[in-house]
């Protein structure tokens, strides 16, 4: 079975990611970056 995407609420996102990588052979991507916050204005 291949799971391409899941949604969940966690208190520690990095710990949850590490769990999926370690125990379920998960493959993380580069992550989400909010350009509005980083640059001060939305595109």
CHARMM-style PDB file with segment names, atoms N, HN, CA, C and O in Angstrom:
ATOM      1  N   UNK     1       0.840  -1.170   0.000  1.00  0.00      PROA
ATOM      2  CA  UNK     1       0.000   0.000   0.000  1.00  0.00      PROA
ATOM      3  C   UNK     1       0.888   1.237   0.000  1.00  0.00      PROA
ATOM      4  O   UNK     1       1.893   1.286   0.710  1.00  0.00      PROA
ATOM      5  N   UNK     2       0.521   2.221  -0.786  1.00  0.00      PROA
ATOM      6  HN  UNK     2      -0.295   2.181  -1.363  1.00  0.00      PROA
ATOM      7  CA  UNK     2       1.248   3.484  -0.846  1.00  0.00      PROA
ATOM      8  C   UNK     2       0.317   4.587  -0.357  1.00  0.00      PROA
ATOM      9  O   UNK     2      -0.775   4.775  -0.894  1.00  0.00      PROA
ATOM     10  N   UNK     3       0.757   5.308   0.661  1.00  0.00      PROA
ATOM     11  HN  UNK     3       1.644   5.155   1.097  1.00  0.00      PROA
ATOM     12  CA  UNK     3       0.018   6.465   1.159  1.00  0.00      PROA
ATOM     13  C   UNK     3       0.782   7.696   0.705  1.00  0.00      PROA
ATOM     14  O   UNK     3       1.933   7.897   1.093  1.00  0.00      PROA
ATOM     15  N   UNK     4       0.149   8.515  -0.109  1.00  0.00      PROA
ATOM     16  HN  UNK     4      -0.786   8.352  -0.424  1.00  0.00      PROA
ATOM     17  CA  UNK     4       0.834   9.680  -0.651  1.00  0.00      PROA
ATOM     18  C   UNK     4       0.690  10.917   0.212  1.00  0.00      PROA
ATOM     19  O   UNK     4       1.533  11.812   0.146  1.00  0.00      PROA
ATOM     20  N   UNK     5      -0.360  10.990   1.020  1.00  0.00      PROA
ATOM     21  HN  UNK     5      -1.044  10.263   1.073  1.00  0.00      PROA
ATOM     22  CA  UNK     5      -0.578  12.200   1.820  1.00  0.00      PROA
ATOM     23  C   UNK     5      -1.440  11.856   3.025  1.00  0.00      PROA
ATOM     24  O   UNK     5      -2.394  11.086   2.914  1.00  0.00      PROA
ATOM     25  N   UNK     6      -1.104  12.425   4.172  1.00  0.00      PROA
ATOM     26  HN  UNK     6      -0.329  13.051   4.262  1.00  0.00      PROA
ATOM     27  CA  UNK     6      -1.959  12.321   5.346  1.00  0.00      PROA
ATOM     28  C   UNK     6      -2.069  13.702   5.982  1.00  0.00      PROA
ATOM     29  O   UNK     6      -1.209  14.560   5.782  1.00  0.00      PROA
ATOM     30  N   UNK     7      -3.120  13.901   6.738  1.00  0.00      PROA
ATOM     31  HN  UNK     7      -3.818  13.204   6.900  1.00  0.00      PROA
ATOM     32  CA  UNK     7      -3.287  15.144   7.494  1.00  0.00      PROA
ATOM     33  C   UNK     7      -3.504  14.768   8.950  1.00  0.00      PROA
ATOM     34  O   UNK     7      -4.295  13.876   9.258  1.00  0.00      PROA
ATOM     35  N   UNK     8      -2.800  15.451   9.843  1.00  0.00      PROA
ATOM     36  HN  UNK     8      -2.157  16.176   9.592  1.00  0.00      PROA
ATOM     37  CA  UNK     8      -2.956  15.177  11.266  1.00  0.00      PROA
ATOM     38  C   UNK     8      -2.510  16.389  12.063  1.00  0.00      PROA
ATOM     39  O   UNK     8      -1.695  17.185  11.599  1.00  0.00      PROA
ATOM     40  N   UNK     9      -3.044  16.520  13.253  1.00  0.00      PROA
ATOM     41  HN  UNK     9      -3.706  15.873  13.631  1.00  0.00      PROA
ATOM     42  CA  UNK     9      -2.650  17.589  14.169  1.00  0.00      PROA
ATOM     43  C   UNK     9      -1.714  17.007  15.211  1.00  0.00      PROA
ATOM     44  O   UNK     9      -2.048  16.018  15.863  1.00  0.00      PROA
ATOM     45  N   UNK    10      -0.541  17.613  15.375  1.00  0.00      PROA
ATOM     46  HN  UNK    10      -0.270  18.417  14.846  1.00  0.00      PROA
ATOM     47  CA  UNK    10       0.439  17.147  16.359  1.00  0.00      PROA
ATOM     48  C   UNK    10       1.036  18.355  17.081  1.00  0.00      PROA
ATOM     49  O   UNK    10       1.051  19.466  16.550  1.00  0.00      PROA
ATOM     50  N   UNK    11       1.522  18.124  18.285  1.00  0.00      PROA
ATOM     51  HN  UNK    11       1.511  17.222  18.717  1.00  0.00      PROA
ATOM     52  CA  UNK    11       2.186  19.190  19.040  1.00  0.00      PROA
ATOM     53  C   UNK    11       3.620  19.402  18.576  1.00  0.00      PROA
ATOM     54  O   UNK    11       4.132  20.521  18.618  1.00  0.00      PROA
ATOM     55  N   UNK    12       4.263  18.333  18.136  1.00  0.00      PROA
ATOM     56  HN  UNK    12       3.847  17.425  18.102  1.00  0.00      PROA
ATOM     57  CA  UNK    12       5.669  18.409  17.719  1.00  0.00      PROA
ATOM     58  C   UNK    12       5.791  17.819  16.320  1.00  0.00      PROA
ATOM     59  O   UNK    12       5.901  16.604  16.160  1.00  0.00      PROA
ATOM     60  N   UNK    13       5.772  18.669  15.325  1.00  0.00      PROA
ATOM     61  HN  UNK    13       5.683  19.657  15.455  1.00  0.00      PROA
ATOM     62  CA  UNK    13       5.782  18.220  13.934  1.00  0.00      PROA
ATOM     63  C   UNK    13       7.057  17.464  13.583  1.00  0.00      PROA
ATOM     64  O   UNK    13       7.002  16.457  12.878  1.00  0.00      PROA
ATOM     65  N   UNK    14       8.205  17.938  14.066  1.00  0.00      PROA
ATOM     66  HN  UNK    14       8.250  18.756  14.639  1.00  0.00      PROA
ATOM     67  CA  UNK    14       9.464  17.258  13.762  1.00  0.00      PROA
ATOM     68  C   UNK    14       9.513  15.864  14.373  1.00  0.00      PROA
ATOM     69  O   UNK    14      10.024  14.938  13.742  1.00  0.00      PROA
ATOM     70  N   UNK    15       8.998  15.694  15.574  1.00  0.00      PROA
ATOM     71  HN  UNK    15       8.583  16.446  16.086  1.00  0.00      PROA
ATOM     72  CA  UNK    15       8.974  14.374  16.210  1.00  0.00      PROA
ATOM     73  C   UNK    15       8.055  13.427  15.441  1.00  0.00      PROA
ATOM     74  O   UNK    15       8.377  12.251  15.271  1.00  0.00      PROA
ATOM     75  N   UNK    16       6.916  13.933  14.977  1.00  0.00      PROA
ATOM     76  HN  UNK    16       6.654  14.888  15.115  1.00  0.00      PROA
ATOM     77  CA  UNK    16       6.001  13.109  14.188  1.00  0.00      PROA
ATOM     78  C   UNK    16       6.662  12.701  12.875  1.00  0.00      PROA
ATOM     79  O   UNK    16       6.562  11.547  12.459  1.00  0.00      PROA
ATOM     80  N   UNK    17       7.335  13.644  12.226  1.00  0.00      PROA
ATOM     81  HN  UNK    17       7.416  14.581  12.564  1.00  0.00      PROA
ATOM     82  CA  UNK    17       8.041  13.334  10.975  1.00  0.00      PROA
ATOM     83  C   UNK    17       9.107  12.273  11.209  1.00  0.00      PROA
ATOM     84  O   UNK    17       9.220  11.320  10.437  1.00  0.00      PROA
ATOM     85  N   UNK    18       9.892  12.436  12.280  1.00  0.00      PROA
ATOM     86  HN  UNK    18       9.800  13.209  12.907  1.00  0.00      PROA
ATOM     87  CA  UNK    18      10.944  11.470  12.595  1.00  0.00      PROA
ATOM     88  C   UNK    18      10.374  10.074  12.832  1.00  0.00      PROA
ATOM     89  O   UNK    18      10.981   9.084  12.426  1.00  0.00      PROA
ATOM     90  N   UNK    19       9.217   9.984  13.483  1.00  0.00      PROA
ATOM     91  HN  UNK    19       8.723  10.789  13.813  1.00  0.00      PROA
ATOM     92  CA  UNK    19       8.561   8.695  13.715  1.00  0.00      PROA
ATOM     93  C   UNK    19       8.225   8.019  12.390  1.00  0.00      PROA
ATOM     94  O   UNK    19       8.542   6.846  12.189  1.00  0.00      PROA
ATOM     95  N   UNK    20       7.583   8.759  11.486  1.00  0.00      PROA
ATOM     96  HN  UNK    20       7.326   9.711  11.649  1.00  0.00      PROA
ATOM     97  CA  UNK    20       7.188   8.171  10.207  1.00  0.00      PROA
ATOM     98  C   UNK    20       8.400   7.780   9.370  1.00  0.00      PROA
ATOM     99  O   UNK    20       8.367   6.760   8.681  1.00  0.00      PROA
ATOM    100  N   UNK    21       9.449   8.558   9.418  1.00  0.00      PROA
ATOM    101  HN  UNK    21       9.475   9.387   9.978  1.00  0.00      PROA
ATOM    102  CA  UNK    21      10.663   8.229   8.670  1.00  0.00      PROA
ATOM    103  C   UNK    21      11.322   6.983   9.251  1.00  0.00      PROA
ATOM    104  O   UNK    21      11.724   6.089   8.506  1.00  0.00      PROA
ATOM    105  N   UNK    22      11.435   6.920  10.567  1.00  0.00      PROA
ATOM    106  HN  UNK    22      11.109   7.646  11.172  1.00  0.00      PROA
ATOM    107  CA  UNK    22      12.149   5.820  11.225  1.00  0.00      PROA
ATOM    108  C   UNK    22      11.389   4.499  11.162  1.00  0.00      PROA
ATOM    109  O   UNK    22      11.968   3.470  10.812  1.00  0.00      PROA
ATOM    110  N   UNK    23      10.110   4.515  11.497  1.00  0.00      PROA
ATOM    111  HN  UNK    23       9.640   5.351  11.782  1.00  0.00      PROA
ATOM    112  CA  UNK    23       9.373   3.265  11.651  1.00  0.00      PROA
ATOM    113  C   UNK    23       8.540   2.864  10.442  1.00  0.00      PROA
ATOM    114  O   UNK    23       8.208   1.687  10.298  1.00  0.00      PROA
ATOM    115  N   UNK    24       8.196   3.792   9.579  1.00  0.00      PROA
ATOM    116  HN  UNK    24       8.466   4.748   9.696  1.00  0.00      PROA
ATOM    117  CA  UNK    24       7.321   3.478   8.454  1.00  0.00      PROA
ATOM    118  C   UNK    24       7.959   3.777   7.108  1.00  0.00      PROA
ATOM    119  O   UNK    24       7.274   3.798   6.085  1.00  0.00      PROA
ATOM    120  N   UNK    25       9.271   4.010   7.100  1.00  0.00      PROA
ATOM    121  HN  UNK    25       9.828   3.993   7.930  1.00  0.00      PROA
ATOM    122  CA  UNK    25      10.019   4.283   5.869  1.00  0.00      PROA
ATOM    123  C   UNK    25       9.439   5.479   5.106  1.00  0.00      PROA
ATOM    124  O   UNK    25       9.372   5.478   3.877  1.00  0.00      PROA
ATOM    125  N   UNK    26       9.022   6.495   5.864  1.00  0.00      PROA
ATOM    126  HN  UNK    26       9.076   6.496   6.863  1.00  0.00      PROA
ATOM    127  CA  UNK    26       8.461   7.702   5.251  1.00  0.00      PROA
ATOM    128  C   UNK    26       9.530   8.499   4.526  1.00  0.00      PROA
ATOM    129  O   UNK    26      10.713   8.416   4.853  1.00  0.00      PROA
ATOM    130  N   UNK    27       9.105   9.261   3.550  1.00  0.00      PROA
ATOM    131  HN  UNK    27       8.143   9.328   3.284  1.00  0.00      PROA
ATOM    132  CA  UNK    27      10.013  10.100   2.768  1.00  0.00      PROA
ATOM    133  C   UNK    27       9.532  11.548   2.860  1.00  0.00      PROA
ATOM    134  O   UNK    27       8.588  11.919   2.162  1.00  0.00      PROA
ATOM    135  N   UNK    28      10.155  12.374   3.700  1.00  0.00      PROA
ATOM    136  HN  UNK    28      10.922  12.073   4.267  1.00  0.00      PROA
ATOM    137  CA  UNK    28       9.705  13.762   3.830  1.00  0.00      PROA
ATOM    138  C   UNK    28      10.111  14.604   2.623  1.00  0.00      PROA
ATOM    139  O   UNK    28      11.096  14.312   1.944  1.00  0.00      PROA
ATOM    140  N   UNK    29       9.330  15.654   2.371  1.00  0.00      PROA
ATOM    141  HN  UNK    29       8.529  15.891   2.922  1.00  0.00      PROA
ATOM    142  CA  UNK    29       9.706  16.578   1.304  1.00  0.00      PROA
ATOM    143  C   UNK    29      10.434  17.769   1.922  1.00  0.00      PROA
ATOM    144  O   UNK    29      10.836  17.708   3.084  1.00  0.00      PROA
ATOM    145  N   UNK    30      10.604  18.834   1.175  1.00  0.00      PROA
ATOM    146  HN  UNK    30      10.277  18.884   0.231  1.00  0.00      PROA
ATOM    147  CA  UNK    30      11.340  20.008   1.657  1.00  0.00      PROA
ATOM    148  C   UNK    30      10.557  20.832   2.674  1.00  0.00      PROA
ATOM    149  O   UNK    30      11.128  21.701   3.332  1.00  0.00      PROA
ATOM    150  N   UNK    31       9.273  20.576   2.808  1.00  0.00      PROA
ATOM    151  HN  UNK    31       8.809  19.870   2.273  1.00  0.00      PROA
ATOM    152  CA  UNK    31       8.462  21.316   3.765  1.00  0.00      PROA
ATOM    153  C   UNK    31       7.750  22.486   3.125  1.00  0.00      PROA
ATOM    154  O   UNK    31       7.980  22.822   1.964  1.00  0.00      PROA
ATOM    155  N   UNK    32       6.890  23.092   3.899  1.00  0.00      PROA
ATOM    156  HN  UNK    32       6.703  22.819   4.842  1.00  0.00      PROA
ATOM    157  CA  UNK    32       6.079  24.212   3.431  1.00  0.00      PROA
ATOM    158  C   UNK    32       6.713  25.521   3.875  1.00  0.00      PROA
ATOM    159  O   UNK    32       7.159  25.646   5.016  1.00  0.00      PROA
ATOM    160  N   UNK    33       6.753  26.484   2.983  1.00  0.00      PROA
ATOM    161  HN  UNK    33       6.392  26.382   2.056  1.00  0.00      PROA
ATOM    162  CA  UNK    33       7.278  27.806   3.305  1.00  0.00      PROA
ATOM    163  C   UNK    33       6.219  28.843   2.966  1.00  0.00      PROA
ATOM    164  O   UNK    33       5.756  28.914   1.827  1.00  0.00      PROA
ATOM    165  N   UNK    34       5.840  29.641   3.943  1.00  0.00      PROA
ATOM    166  HN  UNK    34       6.217  29.583   4.867  1.00  0.00      PROA
ATOM    167  CA  UNK    34       4.847  30.689   3.752  1.00  0.00      PROA
ATOM    168  C   UNK    34       5.557  31.939   3.236  1.00  0.00      PROA
ATOM    169  O   UNK    34       6.233  32.629   3.999  1.00  0.00      PROA
ATOM    170  N   UNK    35       5.407  32.229   1.952  1.00  0.00      PROA
ATOM    171  HN  UNK    35       4.858  31.668   1.332  1.00  0.00      PROA
ATOM    172  CA  UNK    35       6.103  33.353   1.335  1.00  0.00      PROA
ATOM    173  C   UNK    35       5.591  34.693   1.867  1.00  0.00      PROA
ATOM    174  O   UNK    35       6.339  35.670   1.894  1.00  0.00      PROA
ATOM    175  N   UNK    36       4.335  34.750   2.286  1.00  0.00      PROA
ATOM    176  HN  UNK    36       3.727  33.956   2.264  1.00  0.00      PROA
ATOM    177  CA  UNK    36       3.787  36.001   2.830  1.00  0.00      PROA
ATOM    178  C   UNK    36       4.517  36.400   4.106  1.00  0.00      PROA
ATOM    179  O   UNK    36       4.812  37.579   4.301  1.00  0.00      PROA
ATOM    180  N   UNK    37       4.808  35.463   4.956  1.00  0.00      PROA
ATOM    181  HN  UNK    37       4.569  34.505   4.797  1.00  0.00      PROA
ATOM    182  CA  UNK    37       5.514  35.760   6.198  1.00  0.00      PROA
ATOM    183  C   UNK    37       6.977  36.089   5.950  1.00  0.00      PROA
ATOM    184  O   UNK    37       7.522  37.013   6.555  1.00  0.00      PROA
ATOM    185  N   UNK    38       7.601  35.348   5.080  1.00  0.00      PROA
ATOM    186  HN  UNK    38       7.158  34.598   4.589  1.00  0.00      PROA
ATOM    187  CA  UNK    38       9.040  35.498   4.864  1.00  0.00      PROA
ATOM    188  C   UNK    38       9.382  36.823   4.192  1.00  0.00      PROA
ATOM    189  O   UNK    38      10.346  37.485   4.576  1.00  0.00      PROA
ATOM    190  N   UNK    39       8.599  37.209   3.195  1.00  0.00      PROA
ATOM    191  HN  UNK    39       7.816  36.671   2.883  1.00  0.00      PROA
ATOM    192  CA  UNK    39       8.917  38.400   2.418  1.00  0.00      PROA
ATOM    193  C   UNK    39       8.068  39.612   2.801  1.00  0.00      PROA
ATOM    194  O   UNK    39       8.322  40.715   2.316  1.00  0.00      PROA
ATOM    195  N   UNK    40       7.073  39.429   3.656  1.00  0.00      PROA
ATOM    196  HN  UNK    40       6.867  38.533   4.050  1.00  0.00      PROA
ATOM    197  CA  UNK    40       6.266  40.551   4.104  1.00  0.00      PROA
ATOM    198  C   UNK    40       5.045  40.859   3.260  1.00  0.00      PROA
ATOM    199  O   UNK    40       4.172  41.606   3.702  1.00  0.00      PROA
ATOM    200  N   UNK    41       4.954  40.308   2.057  1.00  0.00      PROA
ATOM    201  HN  UNK    41       5.663  39.701   1.698  1.00  0.00      PROA
ATOM    202  CA  UNK    41       3.785  40.549   1.210  1.00  0.00      PROA
ATOM    203  C   UNK    41       3.534  39.332   0.336  1.00  0.00      PROA
ATOM    204  O   UNK    41       4.471  38.678  -0.122  1.00  0.00      PROA
ATOM    205  N   UNK    42       2.274  39.037   0.112  1.00  0.00      PROA
ATOM    206  HN  UNK    42       1.513  39.568   0.484  1.00  0.00      PROA
ATOM    207  CA  UNK    42       1.924  37.900  -0.745  1.00  0.00      PROA
ATOM    208  C   UNK    42       2.223  38.231  -2.203  1.00  0.00      PROA
ATOM    209  O   UNK    42       2.264  39.394  -2.603  1.00  0.00      PROA
ATOM    210  N   UNK    43       2.425  37.195  -2.967  1.00  0.00      PROA
ATOM    211  HN  UNK    43       2.392  36.250  -2.642  1.00  0.00      PROA
ATOM    212  CA  UNK    43       2.691  37.392  -4.387  1.00  0.00      PROA
ATOM    213  C   UNK    43       1.437  37.746  -5.124  1.00  0.00      PROA
ATOM    214  OT1 UNK    43       1.471  37.949  -6.338  1.00  0.00      PROA
TER     215      UNK     43
END
